[in-house]
C-alpha cells in the first residue's frame, strides 16, 4: 500500500488503510508441506518504514505488570499477537517460531511479545481464552500457553475439566481462584477488549500480528518475523540517533 494514501483515523484507531494490511489468512497461510512452486513468506520490505502504520504502535500496552507479555516494557520492538488456542497455525507458531524469537530477541532486550486473546472458534475458544487470562492473574500465563499449545492439546479439547488440568500442568498455584477468575466478569471483559481490538484492525483470522505497526497475517515462516523485527529495530535505532 502506498504511504501517500490517507490513513483514516476513527476514535484513534487506524481503520480503513489497515484493513488491507491484514490480508485474509487463506491467502497468506503457510504452504502445505511438500507443495512445489509456492512461497509462504509474507512480503517484508527492505525499507524499515514501508508497510508500517506508526499509529498502530500505540496498540502496544508496554505495561510492566502485564502477565500476558514477555520482555522488557521499554523494548524497542513490540510484537502483538492476536490468537486463538483452538487455531492449529497459532499452535505451530507457538511451538516452532515463538521460542526462537524469545531466545534471539526477547532475551537480549530487543523484543517484547504481547498476547491478545482473539477467540473466533466458538464457546470453547472463549472459555480457554478466559482460562489463559486467569492463569496470567497468578503469573502462569506463558506456562498455560505452552500446555494449551502442546502438540496434542487441541485434540483433547478445552472443556472445563481439561482447562483445570491445563492449569494444574502450568503450575497455577490456586486452582479454586483460577476457576472463579475464569468465569468472572473481569475475564470476560478482558477477552472482549482484546477481541474487539483485533476486529477493529481488520483481523478476521488467526494468528494475526503487529510488529511496531507492521501488520503480518498468518503463521508465516521464521524469516518473515526476523526481517520485520530487525527492520523495526533498525528504524528505532535510526530515530534515536537522529534525535541525538
C-alpha positions as CSV (number, residue, x, y, z in Angstrom):
1,X,0.0,0.0,0.0
2,X,1.4,3.4,-0.9
3,X,2.3,5.6,2.0
4,X,0.8,8.5,0.2
5,X,-2.6,7.1,0.8
6,X,-4.5,8.7,3.6
7,X,-4.9,6.6,6.8
8,X,-8.3,7.2,8.2
9,X,-8.5,7.6,12.0
10,X,-11.7,6.7,13.8
11,X,-11.6,7.1,17.6
12,X,-7.8,7.0,17.5
13,X,-7.8,3.7,15.5
14,X,-6.3,3.5,12.0
15,X,-9.1,1.6,10.2
16,X,-9.5,2.0,6.5
17,X,-5.9,1.7,5.3
18,X,-5.1,-1.0,7.8
19,X,-7.8,-3.4,6.6
20,X,-5.7,-4.0,3.6
21,X,-2.7,-4.7,5.8
22,X,-4.2,-7.8,7.3
23,X,-4.7,-9.9,4.1
24,X,-7.1,-12.9,4.6
25,X,-5.4,-15.8,6.3
26,X,-6.3,-18.1,3.4
27,X,-4.2,-16.0,1.1
28,X,-1.2,-15.9,3.5
29,X,-1.2,-19.2,5.4
30,X,2.0,-21.3,5.1
31,X,2.2,-23.6,2.1
32,X,1.3,-27.2,2.6
33,X,4.4,-29.4,3.3
34,X,5.9,-30.5,0.1
35,X,4.0,-28.1,-2.0
36,X,6.0,-27.3,-5.1
37,X,6.5,-23.8,-6.6
38,X,4.8,-21.9,-3.8
39,X,6.1,-19.4,-1.3
40,X,4.5,-18.7,2.1
41,X,6.8,-15.9,3.1
42,X,4.9,-12.6,3.6
43,X,6.5,-9.6,1.8
44,X,8.6,-7.6,4.2
45,X,10.1,-4.6,2.5
46,X,13.8,-3.9,3.0
47,X,12.8,-0.3,3.8
48,X,12.2,-0.3,7.5
49,X,9.3,2.2,7.2
50,X,7.5,0.5,4.3
51,X,4.2,-1.2,5.2
52,X,4.3,0.3,8.7
53,X,1.5,2.4,10.2
54,X,3.0,4.4,13.0
55,X,-0.4,5.0,14.6
56,X,-0.6,1.3,15.3
57,X,2.4,1.3,17.6
58,X,0.0,2.8,20.2
59,X,-1.6,-0.7,20.4
60,X,1.4,-1.8,22.4
61,X,0.5,-1.6,26.1
62,X,4.0,-1.7,27.5
63,X,2.6,-2.4,30.9
64,X,5.4,-3.9,33.1
65,X,2.7,-5.7,35.2
66,X,1.1,-7.4,32.2
67,X,1.1,-11.1,32.8
68,X,0.3,-11.8,29.2
69,X,3.5,-10.3,27.9
70,X,7.2,-11.3,27.6
71,X,10.2,-9.0,27.6
72,X,11.1,-5.5,28.7
73,X,8.3,-2.9,28.7
74,X,10.8,-0.5,27.1
75,X,12.0,-2.9,24.4
76,X,12.4,-1.1,21.0
77,X,10.2,-3.6,19.2
78,X,6.8,-5.0,20.3
79,X,5.2,-7.9,18.6
80,X,1.5,-8.1,19.3
81,X,-0.1,-11.5,18.6
82,X,-3.9,-12.0,18.1
83,X,-4.5,-15.7,18.5
84,X,-7.0,-18.4,19.4
85,X,-5.9,-21.5,21.4
86,X,-8.0,-23.7,19.0
87,X,-6.2,-22.4,16.0
88,X,-3.8,-25.0,14.6
89,X,-1.5,-22.5,12.9
90,X,-1.3,-20.5,16.2
91,X,-0.1,-23.6,17.8
92,X,2.5,-24.1,15.1
93,X,3.8,-20.5,15.6
94,X,3.8,-21.1,19.4
95,X,5.8,-24.3,19.1
96,X,8.1,-23.6,16.2
97,X,8.7,-19.9,15.8
98,X,8.0,-18.1,19.0
99,X,10.6,-19.9,21.1
100,X,13.3,-18.9,18.6
101,X,12.1,-15.2,18.7
102,X,12.2,-15.3,22.5
103,X,15.8,-16.8,22.5
104,X,17.1,-14.5,19.8
105,X,15.3,-11.2,20.5
106,X,13.4,-11.2,23.8
107,X,16.4,-12.3,25.9
108,X,18.7,-9.5,24.6
109,X,16.1,-6.8,25.2
110,X,15.2,-6.1,21.6
111,X,11.7,-7.6,21.5
112,X,8.6,-7.6,23.7
113,X,5.8,-10.0,22.9
114,X,2.3,-9.0,23.9
115,X,-0.6,-11.6,23.7
116,X,-4.1,-10.7,22.7
117,X,-6.9,-13.2,23.2
118,X,-8.8,-13.4,19.9
119,X,-11.2,-16.3,20.2
120,X,-13.0,-16.9,16.9
121,X,-14.0,-20.6,17.1
122,X,-16.9,-20.6,19.4
123,X,-17.6,-21.3,23.1
124,X,-14.5,-23.4,23.8
125,X,-12.3,-20.7,22.3
126,X,-13.9,-18.2,24.6
127,X,-13.5,-20.5,27.6
128,X,-9.8,-21.2,27.1
129,X,-9.1,-17.6,26.4
130,X,-10.6,-16.7,29.8
131,X,-8.7,-19.6,31.4
132,X,-5.5,-18.3,30.0
133,X,-6.2,-14.8,31.3
134,X,-7.0,-16.3,34.7
135,X,-3.7,-18.2,34.7
136,X,-2.0,-14.9,34.0
137,X,-3.5,-13.4,37.1
138,X,-1.4,-15.9,39.0
139,X,1.7,-15.3,36.9
140,X,1.4,-18.6,34.9
141,X,0.0,-17.4,31.6
142,X,3.0,-18.5,29.5
143,X,3.2,-21.9,31.2
144,X,-0.6,-22.3,30.4
145,X,0.1,-21.1,26.9
146,X,2.7,-23.8,26.4
147,X,0.5,-26.5,27.8
148,X,-2.5,-25.4,25.7
149,X,-0.5,-25.3,22.5
150,X,1.2,-28.7,23.1
151,X,1.1,-31.0,20.0
152,X,-1.9,-33.0,21.2
153,X,-3.7,-30.3,23.3
154,X,-6.2,-29.3,20.6
155,X,-7.3,-32.9,20.0
156,X,-8.2,-33.2,23.7
157,X,-10.4,-30.1,23.6
158,X,-10.9,-27.4,26.1
159,X,-13.8,-28.5,28.3
160,X,-14.0,-27.4,31.9
161,X,-12.1,-30.4,33.4
162,X,-9.5,-30.1,30.7
163,X,-8.9,-26.4,31.5
164,X,-8.4,-27.3,35.1
165,X,-5.9,-30.0,34.1
166,X,-4.0,-27.5,31.9
167,X,-3.9,-25.0,34.8
168,X,-2.5,-27.7,37.0
169,X,0.1,-28.6,34.4
170,X,1.0,-25.0,34.1
171,X,1.6,-24.8,37.8
172,X,-1.2,-22.4,38.7
173,X,-1.0,-22.3,42.5
174,X,-4.6,-21.6,43.4
175,X,-7.0,-23.7,41.3
176,X,-10.1,-22.5,43.1
177,X,-9.2,-18.9,42.4
178,X,-8.4,-19.9,38.8
179,X,-11.9,-21.4,38.4
180,X,-13.5,-18.3,39.8
181,X,-11.4,-15.9,37.8
182,X,-12.1,-17.9,34.6
183,X,-15.8,-17.4,34.9
184,X,-15.7,-13.9,36.3
185,X,-16.9,-10.7,34.7
186,X,-13.3,-9.3,34.6
187,X,-12.1,-12.2,32.5
188,X,-15.0,-11.8,30.1
189,X,-14.3,-8.0,29.8
190,X,-10.6,-8.5,29.2
191,X,-11.1,-11.1,26.5
192,X,-13.8,-9.0,24.8
193,X,-11.5,-5.9,24.8
194,X,-8.7,-7.9,23.1
195,X,-11.2,-9.4,20.6
196,X,-12.7,-6.0,19.7
197,X,-9.2,-4.5,19.2
198,X,-8.4,-7.3,16.8
199,X,-11.6,-6.8,14.8
200,X,-11.1,-3.0,14.8
201,X,-7.8,-3.6,13.0
202,X,-9.5,-5.7,10.3
203,X,-8.1,-9.0,11.6
204,X,-10.6,-11.8,10.8
205,X,-8.4,-14.9,11.2
206,X,-5.7,-16.2,13.4
207,X,-2.9,-15.7,14.0
208,X,-2.5,-12.0,13.1
209,X,0.4,-9.8,14.3
210,X,1.6,-6.3,14.6
211,X,5.3,-5.6,14.7
212,X,5.8,-1.9,15.7
213,X,2.8,-1.1,13.5
214,X,3.5,-3.5,10.6
215,X,0.7,-6.0,10.1
216,X,1.6,-9.6,9.4
217,X,-1.2,-12.2,8.7
218,X,-0.8,-15.9,9.4
219,X,1.8,-18.2,10.9
220,X,4.5,-17.1,8.5
221,X,8.0,-18.7,8.4
222,X,10.6,-17.5,10.9
223,X,12.4,-15.3,8.4
224,X,9.2,-13.1,8.0
225,X,9.3,-12.3,11.6
226,X,13.1,-11.8,11.9
227,X,13.0,-9.5,8.9
228,X,10.2,-7.4,10.4
229,X,11.8,-7.3,13.9
230,X,15.2,-6.3,12.6
231,X,13.7,-3.7,10.3
232,X,11.7,-2.3,13.2
233,X,14.8,-2.3,15.5
234,X,16.9,-0.5,12.8
235,X,14.2,2.1,12.4
236,X,14.1,2.7,16.2
237,X,17.9,3.0,16.3
238,X,18.0,5.4,13.4
239,X,15.3,7.5,15.0
240,X,17.2,7.6,18.3
241,X,20.4,8.6,16.5
242,X,18.6,11.4,14.7
243,X,17.3,12.8,17.9
244,X,20.8,12.6,19.4
